[in-house]
Every structure is written in structure tokens, then in C-alpha cells.
Amino acid sequence: MMKNWKVKFSSATVTFVLDGKFATIDKMVDKSQAIYITDENVYALHEKKFKGKKTIVIPSGEEHKHQATVDFIIEALLNFGATRQAVLIGVGGGVVTDMVGYVAGVYMRGVAVGFVPTTVLAMVDASIGGKNGIDVGLYKNMVGLIRQPQFLVYDFDFLQSLPTHQWENGFAEIIKHAAIKDAAMMKELAAHDIAYYQKNKKALAALIEKNVQVKVKVVQKDEFEKGDRKLLNFGHTLGHAIENEHALLHGHAISIGMVYAAKISQVLQDFNGVGLLVETLKRYGLPTTMHFDIDAAMEVMQKDKKNAKAGMQYVLLNKIGKAVYETVPMKTLYKLIKLYS
């Protein structure tokens, strides 16, 4: 297991502390400038860790990932007298890291930020790569920016208090990484389940490190999503369209989105791994079917950032471990989603 891994992106070098402890942040930043931002759930479970630290506690959940919460954080920063020398530290899941990264990018035109991801999903995906933002109504991450954090500290102690549905939530993104980039990882996942990784800390640490490497490599190659980074959106186009509408967990929505994308790949890419993908998702407690309003989902998808004039830029699978993106006409997409619903 690597300890401190420095990763160079185009605009910044990010330090990944892959087997760290929360307390090590005190040695990494000027304590007088550090302001911790977390949500009610994390704070309630780990209050002792925040003792003596300037801390802002925000409401938990995707439904609070909007401008009103950003305004609340900024007012709290002003009350703390935070200057341009401040270092914001987002401690939480993807909602927290997305919002704190966004606030750090806009507060006083930009202050330093670091993350302590506390969920599997945030550790392998949400906190990596500099994408920050907030939702606008039903439209996910419609406002935001790409700006790298200074550091990410991985403290696996936080996972001990993680409820089962949040483990499932994170494994959706792990399965996504395997589907688009790593057939060997998919094989490993198909042989195990959540209980195995909860009991086997070494295996979990190795799996998380592997996923960090997958995401980092893709982002390094294409930080501003002009090409290869789009592949990370596998399952997300339809997933995002149903996530807020049906108040689903991100991973659960993405799981359903991946199944549809795999079935569409069967038609457009001669993909033959639908069974393996569906069975693996089920192994990790993830939903693979759901009834939803196709017309409403298509309407949200048409406002998606990945929408092109000729149709929807859709990530498809050529085979397990190899993803491609293709512009699919909206009419074709509608027919195929309807066919598999």
C-alpha cells in the first residue's frame, strides 16, 4: 500500500495519503487557517475528531447540494473571519466534497482545499479529479468547476460507521471502473461480496487503491473532459436523470443506468457481458431494474451537459474492461430504453 502518493495534474500536484489518519492533517496545514466542513451524519458519529477545530456542519444528503447550502457555508466562513489564506477541509461523502470544492473555488476567488473522504464512493470516485459543483433543481452538477484539491487523506476508520446501503453505493462506482477499464477487477469482484471486503481490511485497502489509480490515470490523461474522461460517465447519463427525480442514492441510480447502458451496448456494440455485469451488481446489493417515467427521464437527459446537437454522447461497452463513447440519436435512445423497460 502506497503511503504518500503525489499526483501531478495540469494545474496542481495533489497529495494522496492512502493509509492515513485524520490527525495527520494537523501536520499538513497551518492549524490557525484550517476550517473543517462536514455534514450532520459524520459530525454526530465522529464529534470527538472535530474537538477544538473550527467546524461548519451542514445538513446531510443530496437534497441539500444546492446554492442555499453554499450561501450558508460562505456566511459561516465570514463569521470565522476566513481570509484568502484559509484552508477548507471537506470531511464527508461525495455531496460534501463536491460542495466544499466548489465553495473553495469561489470564496474570495479561490482558497486552498483538501478532502477527507468518509465513504467508499467518495474514496474511489467523488473526491478525486477536481470536479466540484452543485445541483440546480433536478439537474445534477449543473453549476461547478474543475479545480484540484491540495490533498486527500484516506482514513479507513471512517468506514467502520458506514451503513450497508452506503457500502452498496460505493461499490457501484467500483464496478463501473471495472466495467470500463479493468476486466481482471471485474473477475475479482464477481468472486466476492461486501461482507468479504468489510472483514478483509487488506483486500479493501488494495481494492480502493486500485480504483484510485484507475480514476487518477483517466483524469491525468483528460482533466477537462474532452475525451477519455467521458468514459467515467458510464451509467451516469440515465442514472443522473432518475437519481433526483426518484430520490435514489447515487450508486443505486448509476447501477440501473449501467444495466441500461450495457443492454444498449448489446445492440450498438455487440457487447456480450450483460449477464456478468447484472449478476455482479446484484452480488453487491445493487438494484438492476426500476420502473420510471421514460419521457421525464429523456427530458432531464436532454439538458445534460453531455448532450450534443446530433444526439446524446453515451458511454457504451465494447467488452468488459473496454468502454467507448458514441453519439446516439435521441430517437434511437428512446426506443432502446423503452425496449428494455
Contacts in CASP RR format, 6 or more apart in sequence:
PFRMAT RR
TARGET T0000
AUTHOR 0000-0000-0000
METHOD contacts of the structure
MODEL  1
MMKNWKVKFSSATVTFVLDGKFATIDKMVDKSQAIYITDENVYALHEKKF
KGKKTIVIPSGEEHKHQATVDFIIEALLNFGATRQAVLIGVGGGVVTDMV
GYVAGVYMRGVAVGFVPTTVLAMVDASIGGKNGIDVGLYKNMVGLIRQPQ
FLVYDFDFLQSLPTHQWENGFAEIIKHAAIKDAAMMKELAAHDIAYYQKN
KKALAALIEKNVQVKVKVVQKDEFEKGDRKLLNFGHTLGHAIENEHALLH
GHAISIGMVYAAKISQVLQDFNGVGLLVETLKRYGLPTTMHFDIDAAMEV
MQKDKKNAKAGMQYVLLNKIGKAVYETVPMKTLYKLIKLYS
1 18 0 8 1.000
1 19 0 8 1.000
1 205 0 8 1.000
1 206 0 8 1.000
1 209 0 8 1.000
2 16 0 8 1.000
2 18 0 8 1.000
2 19 0 8 1.000
2 209 0 8 1.000
3 17 0 8 1.000
3 18 0 8 1.000
3 19 0 8 1.000
3 20 0 8 1.000
4 15 0 8 1.000
4 16 0 8 1.000
4 17 0 8 1.000
4 18 0 8 1.000
5 15 0 8 1.000
5 16 0 8 1.000
5 18 0 8 1.000
6 13 0 8 1.000
6 14 0 8 1.000
6 15 0 8 1.000
6 16 0 8 1.000
7 13 0 8 1.000
7 14 0 8 1.000
7 15 0 8 1.000
7 16 0 8 1.000
7 216 0 8 1.000
7 220 0 8 1.000
8 220 0 8 1.000
9 129 0 8 1.000
9 148 0 8 1.000
9 219 0 8 1.000
9 220 0 8 1.000
9 223 0 8 1.000
10 223 0 8 1.000
11 147 0 8 1.000
11 148 0 8 1.000
11 223 0 8 1.000
12 148 0 8 1.000
12 150 0 8 1.000
14 129 0 8 1.000
14 148 0 8 1.000
14 149 0 8 1.000
14 150 0 8 1.000
14 151 0 8 1.000
14 152 0 8 1.000
15 28 0 8 1.000
15 150 0 8 1.000
15 151 0 8 1.000
15 152 0 8 1.000
16 151 0 8 1.000
16 152 0 8 1.000
16 154 0 8 1.000
16 212 0 8 1.000
16 216 0 8 1.000
17 24 0 8 1.000
17 151 0 8 1.000
17 152 0 8 1.000
17 153 0 8 1.000
17 154 0 8 1.000
18 154 0 8 1.000
18 205 0 8 1.000
18 208 0 8 1.000
18 209 0 8 1.000
18 212 0 8 1.000
19 154 0 8 1.000
19 156 0 8 1.000
19 205 0 8 1.000
20 153 0 8 1.000
20 154 0 8 1.000
20 155 0 8 1.000
21 153 0 8 1.000
21 155 0 8 1.000
21 157 0 8 1.000
22 49 0 8 1.000
22 91 0 8 1.000
22 116 0 8 1.000
22 153 0 8 1.000
22 155 0 8 1.000
22 157 0 8 1.000
22 158 0 8 1.000
24 153 0 8 1.000
25 34 0 8 1.000
25 89 0 8 1.000
25 116 0 8 1.000
25 153 0 8 1.000
28 151 0 8 1.000
28 153 0 8 1.000
29 87 0 8 1.000
29 89 0 8 1.000
29 112 0 8 1.000
30 85 0 8 1.000
30 87 0 8 1.000
33 83 0 8 1.000
33 85 0 8 1.000
33 86 0 8 1.000
33 87 0 8 1.000
34 53 0 8 1.000
34 54 0 8 1.000
34 86 0 8 1.000
34 87 0 8 1.000
34 89 0 8 1.000
35 54 0 8 1.000
35 55 0 8 1.000
35 56 0 8 1.000
35 77 0 8 1.000
35 80 0 8 1.000
35 82 0 8 1.000
35 86 0 8 1.000
35 87 0 8 1.000
35 88 0 8 1.000
35 89 0 8 1.000
36 50 0 8 1.000
36 53 0 8 1.000
36 54 0 8 1.000
36 55 0 8 1.000
36 56 0 8 1.000
36 89 0 8 1.000
36 90 0 8 1.000
36 91 0 8 1.000
37 55 0 8 1.000
37 56 0 8 1.000
37 58 0 8 1.000
37 73 0 8 1.000
37 88 0 8 1.000
37 89 0 8 1.000
37 90 0 8 1.000
37 91 0 8 1.000
37 96 0 8 1.000
37 99 0 8 1.000
37 100 0 8 1.000
37 103 0 8 1.000
38 50 0 8 1.000
38 55 0 8 1.000
38 56 0 8 1.000
38 57 0 8 1.000
38 58 0 8 1.000
38 90 0 8 1.000
38 91 0 8 1.000
38 92 0 8 1.000
38 96 0 8 1.000
39 57 0 8 1.000
39 58 0 8 1.000
39 59 0 8 1.000
39 60 0 8 1.000
39 61 0 8 1.000
39 92 0 8 1.000
39 93 0 8 1.000
39 95 0 8 1.000
39 96 0 8 1.000
40 57 0 8 1.000
40 58 0 8 1.000
40 59 0 8 1.000
40 60 0 8 1.000
41 60 0 8 1.000
42 60 0 8 1.000
42 91 0 8 1.000
42 92 0 8 1.000
42 93 0 8 1.000
42 96 0 8 1.000
42 118 0 8 1.000
42 158 0 8 1.000
43 50 0 8 1.000
43 55 0 8 1.000
43 57 0 8 1.000
45 161 0 8 1.000
46 158 0 8 1.000
46 161 0 8 1.000
54 80 0 8 1.000
56 73 0 8 1.000
56 76 0 8 1.000
56 77 0 8 1.000
56 80 0 8 1.000
58 64 0 8 1.000
58 69 0 8 1.000
58 72 0 8 1.000
58 73 0 8 1.000
58 96 0 8 1.000
58 99 0 8 1.000
59 69 0 8 1.000
60 95 0 8 1.000
61 95 0 8 1.000
62 95 0 8 1.000
62 135 0 8 1.000
62 243 0 8 1.000
62 244 0 8 1.000
62 250 0 8 1.000
63 247 0 8 1.000
64 95 0 8 1.000
65 95 0 8 1.000
65 98 0 8 1.000
65 99 0 8 1.000
65 133 0 8 1.000
65 134 0 8 1.000
65 135 0 8 1.000
66 134 0 8 1.000
66 135 0 8 1.000
66 136 0 8 1.000
66 137 0 8 1.000
67 134 0 8 1.000
67 136 0 8 1.000
67 143 0 8 1.000
69 99 0 8 1.000
69 134 0 8 1.000
70 99 0 8 1.000
70 102 0 8 1.000
70 103 0 8 1.000
70 106 0 8 1.000
70 134 0 8 1.000
73 99 0 8 1.000
73 100 0 8 1.000
73 103 0 8 1.000
74 103 0 8 1.000
74 107 0 8 1.000
77 86 0 8 1.000
77 88 0 8 1.000
77 103 0 8 1.000
77 107 0 8 1.000
82 107 0 8 1.000
82 108 0 8 1.000
82 111 0 8 1.000
83 108 0 8 1.000
84 108 0 8 1.000
84 109 0 8 1.000
84 110 0 8 1.000
84 111 0 8 1.000
85 111 0 8 1.000
86 107 0 8 1.000
86 111 0 8 1.000
86 112 0 8 1.000
87 111 0 8 1.000
87 112 0 8 1.000
87 113 0 8 1.000
87 114 0 8 1.000
87 150 0 8 1.000
88 100 0 8 1.000
88 101 0 8 1.000
88 103 0 8 1.000
88 104 0 8 1.000
88 107 0 8 1.000
88 111 0 8 1.000
88 112 0 8 1.000
88 113 0 8 1.000
88 114 0 8 1.000
89 100 0 8 1.000
89 113 0 8 1.000
89 114 0 8 1.000
89 115 0 8 1.000
89 116 0 8 1.000
90 96 0 8 1.000
90 97 0 8 1.000
90 100 0 8 1.000
90 101 0 8 1.000
90 113 0 8 1.000
90 114 0 8 1.000
90 115 0 8 1.000
90 116 0 8 1.000
91 115 0 8 1.000
91 116 0 8 1.000
91 118 0 8 1.000
92 115 0 8 1.000
92 116 0 8 1.000
92 117 0 8 1.000
92 118 0 8 1.000
92 119 0 8 1.000
92 122 0 8 1.000
92 158 0 8 1.000
93 117 0 8 1.000
93 118 0 8 1.000
93 119 0 8 1.000
93 121 0 8 1.000
93 122 0 8 1.000
93 126 0 8 1.000
93 127 0 8 1.000
94 117 0 8 1.000
94 119 0 8 1.000
94 121 0 8 1.000
94 122 0 8 1.000
94 126 0 8 1.000
94 127 0 8 1.000
94 250 0 8 1.000
96 118 0 8 1.000
96 122 0 8 1.000
97 115 0 8 1.000
97 117 0 8 1.000
97 122 0 8 1.000
97 126 0 8 1.000
97 127 0 8 1.000
97 132 0 8 1.000
98 126 0 8 1.000
98 131 0 8 1.000
98 132 0 8 1.000
98 133 0 8 1.000
98 134 0 8 1.000
98 141 0 8 1.000
99 132 0 8 1.000
99 133 0 8 1.000
99 134 0 8 1.000
100 113 0 8 1.000
100 114 0 8 1.000
100 115 0 8 1.000
100 132 0 8 1.000
101 113 0 8 1.000
101 115 0 8 1.000
101 130 0 8 1.000
101 132 0 8 1.000
101 133 0 8 1.000
101 147 0 8 1.000
101 149 0 8 1.000
102 132 0 8 1.000
102 133 0 8 1.000
102 134 0 8 1.000
102 143 0 8 1.000
102 144 0 8 1.000
102 145 0 8 1.000
104 110 0 8 1.000
104 111 0 8 1.000
104 112 0 8 1.000
104 113 0 8 1.000
104 114 0 8 1.000
104 132 0 8 1.000
104 147 0 8 1.000
104 149 0 8 1.000
105 111 0 8 1.000
105 113 0 8 1.000
105 132 0 8 1.000
105 145 0 8 1.000
105 147 0 8 1.000
106 145 0 8 1.000
112 150 0 8 1.000
113 147 0 8 1.000
113 149 0 8 1.000
113 150 0 8 1.000
114 149 0 8 1.000
114 150 0 8 1.000
114 151 0 8 1.000
114 152 0 8 1.000
114 153 0 8 1.000
115 122 0 8 1.000
115 127 0 8 1.000
115 149 0 8 1.000
115 151 0 8 1.000
115 152 0 8 1.000
115 153 0 8 1.000
116 152 0 8 1.000
116 153 0 8 1.000
116 155 0 8 1.000
116 158 0 8 1.000
117 123 0 8 1.000
117 126 0 8 1.000
117 127 0 8 1.000
117 152 0 8 1.000
117 154 0 8 1.000
118 155 0 8 1.000
118 158 0 8 1.000
118 159 0 8 1.000
118 162 0 8 1.000
119 158 0 8 1.000
119 159 0 8 1.000
119 162 0 8 1.000
119 166 0 8 1.000
119 169 0 8 1.000
119 170 0 8 1.000
120 159 0 8 1.000
120 162 0 8 1.000
120 166 0 8 1.000
120 167 0 8 1.000
120 169 0 8 1.000
120 170 0 8 1.000
120 171 0 8 1.000
120 173 0 8 1.000
120 174 0 8 1.000
120 208 0 8 1.000
121 166 0 8 1.000
121 169 0 8 1.000
121 170 0 8 1.000
121 172 0 8 1.000
121 173 0 8 1.000
121 250 0 8 1.000
121 251 0 8 1.000
123 154 0 8 1.000
123 208 0 8 1.000
123 211 0 8 1.000
123 212 0 8 1.000
124 170 0 8 1.000
124 173 0 8 1.000
124 174 0 8 1.000
124 177 0 8 1.000
124 208 0 8 1.000
124 211 0 8 1.000
124 212 0 8 1.000
124 215 0 8 1.000
125 170 0 8 1.000
125 173 0 8 1.000
125 177 0 8 1.000
125 211 0 8 1.000
125 215 0 8 1.000
125 232 0 8 1.000
126 173 0 8 1.000
127 149 0 8 1.000
127 152 0 8 1.000
128 152 0 8 1.000
128 212 0 8 1.000
128 215 0 8 1.000
128 216 0 8 1.000
128 219 0 8 1.000
129 146 0 8 1.000
129 148 0 8 1.000
129 215 0 8 1.000
129 216 0 8 1.000
129 219 0 8 1.000
129 223 0 8 1.000
130 146 0 8 1.000
130 147 0 8 1.000
130 148 0 8 1.000
130 149 0 8 1.000
130 219 0 8 1.000
131 141 0 8 1.000
131 144 0 8 1.000
131 146 0 8 1.000
132 144 0 8 1.000
132 145 0 8 1.000
132 146 0 8 1.000
132 147 0 8 1.000
133 141 0 8 1.000
133 143 0 8 1.000
133 144 0 8 1.000
133 145 0 8 1.000
134 141 0 8 1.000
134 142 0 8 1.000
134 143 0 8 1.000
134 144 0 8 1.000
135 141 0 8 1.000
135 142 0 8 1.000
135 244 0 8 1.000
136 142 0 8 1.000
136 143 0 8 1.000
137 244 0 8 1.000
138 244 0 8 1.000
138 245 0 8 1.000
138 300 0 8 1.000
139 244 0 8 1.000
139 300 0 8 1.000
139 303 0 8 1.000
139 304 0 8 1.000
140 240 0 8 1.000
140 243 0 8 1.000
140 244 0 8 1.000
141 240 0 8 1.000
141 305 0 8 1.000
142 303 0 8 1.000
142 305 0 8 1.000
146 223 0 8 1.000
146 224 0 8 1.000
146 225 0 8 1.000
154 208 0 8 1.000
156 201 0 8 1.000
156 204 0 8 1.000
156 205 0 8 1.000
159 204 0 8 1.000
164 194 0 8 1.000
165 249 0 8 1.000
166 249 0 8 1.000
167 194 0 8 1.000
167 198 0 8 1.000
167 284 0 8 1.000
168 194 0 8 1.000
168 249 0 8 1.000
168 251 0 8 1.000
168 252 0 8 1.000
168 284 0 8 1.000
168 285 0 8 1.000
168 286 0 8 1.000
169 249 0 8 1.000
169 250 0 8 1.000
169 251 0 8 1.000
169 252 0 8 1.000
170 251 0 8 1.000
171 189 0 8 1.000
171 194 0 8 1.000
171 284 0 8 1.000
171 286 0 8 1.000
172 250 0 8 1.000
172 251 0 8 1.000
172 252 0 8 1.000
172 254 0 8 1.000
172 255 0 8 1.000
172 258 0 8 1.000
172 281 0 8 1.000
172 284 0 8 1.000
172 286 0 8 1.000
173 211 0 8 1.000
173 251 0 8 1.000
173 254 0 8 1.000
174 185 0 8 1.000
174 189 0 8 1.000
174 207 0 8 1.000
174 211 0 8 1.000
175 186 0 8 1.000
175 189 0 8 1.000
175 255 0 8 1.000
175 258 0 8 1.000
175 277 0 8 1.000
175 280 0 8 1.000
175 281 0 8 1.000
175 284 0 8 1.000
175 286 0 8 1.000
176 232 0 8 1.000
176 234 0 8 1.000
176 235 0 8 1.000
176 254 0 8 1.000
176 258 0 8 1.000
177 185 0 8 1.000
177 211 0 8 1.000
177 214 0 8 1.000
177 215 0 8 1.000
178 185 0 8 1.000
178 186 0 8 1.000
178 189 0 8 1.000
178 280 0 8 1.000
178 320 0 8 1.000
178 321 0 8 1.000
179 186 0 8 1.000
179 234 0 8 1.000
179 258 0 8 1.000
179 262 0 8 1.000
179 277 0 8 1.000
179 317 0 8 1.000
179 320 0 8 1.000
179 321 0 8 1.000
179 323 0 8 1.000
180 231 0 8 1.000
180 232 0 8 1.000
180 234 0 8 1.000
180 315 0 8 1.000
180 317 0 8 1.000
180 321 0 8 1.000
180 322 0 8 1.000
180 323 0 8 1.000
181 214 0 8 1.000
181 218 0 8 1.000
181 231 0 8 1.000
181 321 0 8 1.000
181 323 0 8 1.000
182 210 0 8 1.000
182 214 0 8 1.000
182 321 0 8 1.000
183 319 0 8 1.000
183 320 0 8 1.000
183 321 0 8 1.000
183 322 0 8 1.000
185 207 0 8 1.000
185 210 0 8 1.000
186 276 0 8 1.000
186 277 0 8 1.000
186 280 0 8 1.000
186 320 0 8 1.000
186 321 0 8 1.000
188 207 0 8 1.000
189 280 0 8 1.000
189 283 0 8 1.000
189 284 0 8 1.000
190 276 0 8 1.000
190 279 0 8 1.000
190 280 0 8 1.000
190 283 0 8 1.000
192 203 0 8 1.000
192 283 0 8 1.000
193 283 0 8 1.000
193 284 0 8 1.000
194 284 0 8 1.000
194 285 0 8 1.000
196 203 0 8 1.000
197 203 0 8 1.000
197 204 0 8 1.000
197 207 0 8 1.000
198 204 0 8 1.000
215 232 0 8 1.000
218 228 0 8 1.000
218 229 0 8 1.000
218 231 0 8 1.000
218 232 0 8 1.000
219 229 0 8 1.000
221 228 0 8 1.000
221 229 0 8 1.000
222 228 0 8 1.000
222 229 0 8 1.000
222 230 0 8 1.000
223 229 0 8 1.000
227 325 0 8 1.000
230 306 0 8 1.000
230 313 0 8 1.000
230 315 0 8 1.000
230 325 0 8 1.000
231 315 0 8 1.000
231 323 0 8 1.000
231 324 0 8 1.000
231 325 0 8 1.000
233 306 0 8 1.000
233 315 0 8 1.000
233 325 0 8 1.000
234 258 0 8 1.000
234 261 0 8 1.000
234 315 0 8 1.000
234 317 0 8 1.000
234 323 0 8 1.000
235 254 0 8 1.000
235 257 0 8 1.000
235 258 0 8 1.000
235 260 0 8 1.000
235 261 0 8 1.000
235 315 0 8 1.000
236 254 0 8 1.000
236 257 0 8 1.000
236 315 0 8 1.000
237 257 0 8 1.000
237 261 0 8 1.000
237 301 0 8 1.000
237 304 0 8 1.000
237 306 0 8 1.000
237 312 0 8 1.000
237 313 0 8 1.000
237 314 0 8 1.000
237 315 0 8 1.000
238 256 0 8 1.000
238 257 0 8 1.000
238 260 0 8 1.000
238 261 0 8 1.000
238 297 0 8 1.000
238 301 0 8 1.000
238 337 0 8 1.000
239 253 0 8 1.000
239 254 0 8 1.000
239 256 0 8 1.000
239 257 0 8 1.000
240 253 0 8 1.000
240 300 0 8 1.000
240 304 0 8 1.000
241 297 0 8 1.000
241 298 0 8 1.000
241 300 0 8 1.000
241 301 0 8 1.000
241 304 0 8 1.000
242 248 0 8 1.000
242 253 0 8 1.000
242 256 0 8 1.000
242 257 0 8 1.000
242 290 0 8 1.000
242 292 0 8 1.000
242 297 0 8 1.000
243 250 0 8 1.000
243 253 0 8 1.000
243 254 0 8 1.000
245 292 0 8 1.000
245 293 0 8 1.000
245 296 0 8 1.000
245 297 0 8 1.000
245 300 0 8 1.000
246 253 0 8 1.000
246 290 0 8 1.000
246 292 0 8 1.000
248 256 0 8 1.000
251 286 0 8 1.000
252 286 0 8 1.000
252 287 0 8 1.000
255 281 0 8 1.000
255 286 0 8 1.000
255 287 0 8 1.000
255 288 0 8 1.000
256 287 0 8 1.000
256 288 0 8 1.000
256 289 0 8 1.000
256 290 0 8 1.000
258 277 0 8 1.000
258 281 0 8 1.000
259 274 0 8 1.000
259 277 0 8 1.000
259 278 0 8 1.000
259 281 0 8 1.000
259 288 0 8 1.000
259 289 0 8 1.000
260 337 0 8 1.000
260 340 0 8 1.000
261 314 0 8 1.000
261 315 0 8 1.000
261 316 0 8 1.000
261 317 0 8 1.000
262 271 0 8 1.000
262 273 0 8 1.000
262 274 0 8 1.000
262 277 0 8 1.000
262 278 0 8 1.000
262 317 0 8 1.000
263 274 0 8 1.000
263 336 0 8 1.000
263 340 0 8 1.000
264 314 0 8 1.000
264 316 0 8 1.000
264 328 0 8 1.000
264 333 0 8 1.000
264 336 0 8 1.000
264 337 0 8 1.000
264 340 0 8 1.000
265 271 0 8 1.000
265 274 0 8 1.000
265 316 0 8 1.000
265 317 0 8 1.000
265 318 0 8 1.000
266 272 0 8 1.000
266 274 0 8 1.000
267 336 0 8 1.000
268 316 0 8 1.000
268 326 0 8 1.000
268 328 0 8 1.000
269 316 0 8 1.000
269 317 0 8 1.000
269 318 0 8 1.000
269 324 0 8 1.000
269 326 0 8 1.000
271 316 0 8 1.000
271 317 0 8 1.000
271 318 0 8 1.000
271 319 0 8 1.000
272 319 0 8 1.000
273 317 0 8 1.000
273 319 0 8 1.000
273 320 0 8 1.000
276 320 0 8 1.000
277 317 0 8 1.000
277 320 0 8 1.000
278 288 0 8 1.000
281 287 0 8 1.000
281 288 0 8 1.000
282 288 0 8 1.000
291 341 0 8 1.000
292 341 0 8 1.000
294 334 0 8 1.000
294 337 0 8 1.000
294 338 0 8 1.000
294 341 0 8 1.000
297 337 0 8 1.000
298 330 0 8 1.000
298 333 0 8 1.000
298 334 0 8 1.000
298 337 0 8 1.000
301 307 0 8 1.000
301 312 0 8 1.000
301 333 0 8 1.000
302 330 0 8 1.000
304 312 0 8 1.000
306 312 0 8 1.000
306 313 0 8 1.000
306 314 0 8 1.000
307 313 0 8 1.000
308 327 0 8 1.000
310 327 0 8 1.000
310 329 0 8 1.000
311 327 0 8 1.000
311 328 0 8 1.000
311 329 0 8 1.000
311 330 0 8 1.000
311 333 0 8 1.000
312 327 0 8 1.000
312 328 0 8 1.000
312 330 0 8 1.000
312 333 0 8 1.000
313 325 0 8 1.000
313 326 0 8 1.000
313 327 0 8 1.000
314 325 0 8 1.000
314 326 0 8 1.000
314 327 0 8 1.000
314 328 0 8 1.000
314 333 0 8 1.000
315 323 0 8 1.000
315 324 0 8 1.000
315 325 0 8 1.000
316 323 0 8 1.000
316 324 0 8 1.000
316 325 0 8 1.000
316 326 0 8 1.000
317 323 0 8 1.000
317 324 0 8 1.000
318 324 0 8 1.000
END
